[in-house]
């Protein structure tokens, strides 16, 4: 597992069980995000060419995440954009199959709602539903898996936690409050209900509509980008192999 050192802003690789306590970031991607290669290039040439506003915003997101984690006593943070070498299909596949566990084992998850205005004083169901974070496929497991989620608005102001906002989040997402309180209870929930949580959520690639649900069903299988809607059928078949829950047939 590759983690970002919150002090040095450099990546470090940890093998097996030798993983320190870490925070984890949940966010929606912008037009530009900082890859592993871009982060390493910046360290090699910190006074390099000027970058555009979108690239600066992406670097700022990484730096702010590190700063908040360090202030809270965490010396490492995991950020999907730069902690996975996406040029390696094998590493990407392993990471996606491990992602639910990584979020679950994180000490805290920082959910950055980049379009939540600081002027939104009350976080109601309607306010949350207008946030892009609550409409994306990948953020579903990033909401459920961690025990502790802290929500930040566009100015990186803490607006609440999964615990303090549990009932509002449940109203907005239809996820049971008991699941929000204890992710382990998710495995006793019927398959159809878990599928209903994902209904209406979107992903950039059609295959990710299936891949983003692997952790919710405790499924592990290889990624085949390019297979299109077959990915979802593969997911259904794998679920059926592991359960007698016929509610899945509704999907």
N, C-alpha and C positions, 0 to 999 in steps of 0.2 A: 504494500500500500504506500503510495506516494503522498506525503504531506508537505504543506508549506509552513516553514518556520516563521512565526509571527514577528520575530525580532529582526531577522536578517532578510526576510522575504525571499528566501531561497528554498528550493525543493529538496526534500530528503526522502530516501527510500527505506521503508521498514519491511522486514520479512517475517512471515509466520505470525507468531503471537507477540513479537517484540514491537508492539505499537503503543506509543504513549497516549495519554488522554488528549483528546482533540475536540475542537469545535468543528462545525460543518456549516457551509453556506447553502441556502436554497434561494434561487432567484430565477427570473426569466431572462432569456438571452436577448441582448440588443443586436443592432446591426453589425457591431464589431465586438468580439470578445478576445481576451488574451489567452492564447494557446500556450502549451508548455514550451514550444520552441520560441515564441515571442518573448516569454518571460525570461528564458535563459539568454536570449540575445540582448535583452535590455541590461542584464547584469554584466554581460561581457563588454557592452558598449553603452554605459549609462549616459554619456553625453552625446549620443548619436543624433540622427536627424530629428527635426521637429515632427511631432505626430499630429494628426487631425483631432478635432474635438471628440469624435466618437471613440477613437482609440484612447484619448486621455480619460474619458469617462469610464472606459473599461478598466484602465489601470487604477483609477480612483476607487472603483468598487473593490478591487482586490486589496488595496492599501487600507481602506476603511474597515473592511472585514477583519483584516489582520490586527488593526489597532483596537477594535472593540474586543476581539478575542483576547488580546494581550492584557487589556485593562481588566478583563474578567478572570485573569490568571491562567489562560490557556496559551501554551507556547507553540501549539500547532493547530492548523486549520486545514480542512479539505475543501477544495473548490473544484467543481467538475471541469471547468473550462481549461484549467492549467495543471491539474493533478493527474490527468489521463493523457497518455500519448496517443492521440487519435490517429496518428499515421500508422499505428500498429493495430490491425484488425483483431489480432488475438488479445491484446491488452484491452481494447475497447469492449470486446465480448465478455471478458472476465470481469471488467469493471461494472458493466450493466447487470450482470448476473449477481454481483456482490453488493450492489448499491443499496438495496433495502437494509441489508445487515450493517453496512457502514453508517447509514443514517440512524439505525436503531442503536448502535453502539457508541455514537457520538455523545459527549457529555452535554452538549447543547447544540441546537440548530438555530441559526440566524436566518430568518425569512425576510428577505429584502423586497418590499413592495414598491418598486420604482415609480409607479404611477399613483401612489397614495399620497394625496396632498396633505401637508401639515395643517391645512385649514379645515380638514375633515375632523372636526372635534369628536364626534360620536361615531364609533365603529359599529354601524348597523349591518343587518343582512344585505341591504341594498348597496351599502358602501363597499362591502367586501366583494360582492358579486360584480362590481364594476372594475375590480382590480384584475389585471391580466393573470396574476399569480394563481388566482382561484379558478381559472379557466383552462389551464394547461394540464396535459396528461402526466408529465413527469412529476409535477409538484404534488400530485395526489399521495404517492408513497412518501414524499418528503414531508408531508403534513402528518401522516399516520405513524410512520416508523419511529421517529424520535420521541422520547419521553418528554423532553423539554424543548419547546419552540418559542423563540422570542421574535416578535414582529416589529419591523422597522419601516418607517415611511420613506418618502423620497429624499428627505433631508437626514436620514439615518437617526431619527428620533425614535426611541422605543415607545411603541403604542400599546403593548400588551403582550400576554403570553398565551400559549395554547390552553393553559389551565384557566386563566382569568377570562378568556374570551370563548370558553368552551361552548356555551349555549348559543352564542351568536354564530360561531363557526358551524355548529351542527345545523342551525336553521339555514345557513347559506349553502351547505354542502350535502345535507341529508345524511351525514355520517353520524352514527349513534354517539352520544356523549360518552358512553362507557368505553367505546373504542378510542376516542380522543384521550380519555384518562389513562387507558392501559392498552397499548398496542397488542399485547399478547392475546387479548380477547378476540382479536380479529379472526383467528383461525376457527372459531366456533360459529362464525357468521355464514349463512348460506351464500353459495357462489353467486346467485342471481342478485343478491343485495349488494355484494361487492362490485359486481359489474355495473349496477345502477349508479354507484358513486362516480364511476368514470364516464357515464353517459353525458354527452355534451361537451366533454373536455376535448381539447385539440392538441395535435402534435404536428410538427413541420413535415415529418416523413410518415407515410401511412403505416409502415411497419412498426413504428414506435407506439402506435395505439395498442399493440400487443406487448411489445417489449417493456413498456413502462408499467405493466401489470404483473410482471413475473414475480416480484417480491410479495405482492399481496396474496398470491396463491402458492407461494413457496415452490415455484417452478424454476428449473434451471435447464436452459437449452441453448444451442448455438444460434447466433444471429446471422440472418441471411438477407442483408439489405439488397433490395431488388426483387424480393419475393412478393411484395405488395400485400394484398388482402389475405394471401395464404398464411401470413404470420399469425393472424387472429385465429384462423382455423387450426393451426398447429397448437396454439395456446389452449383452445378448447379441448383438443384431443388429449393433450398432456394432463389437463385438469381431470378429464373423465377417467384417465388411467389411475388416478390417485384417490378418487372419491366416488361414492355412490349417490352423491347429491345431484338429483335430476333437475334441480331448479335452473341449472346452467342451460338446459335445452331451450329455455325461454329466449336465449340470446343467439 
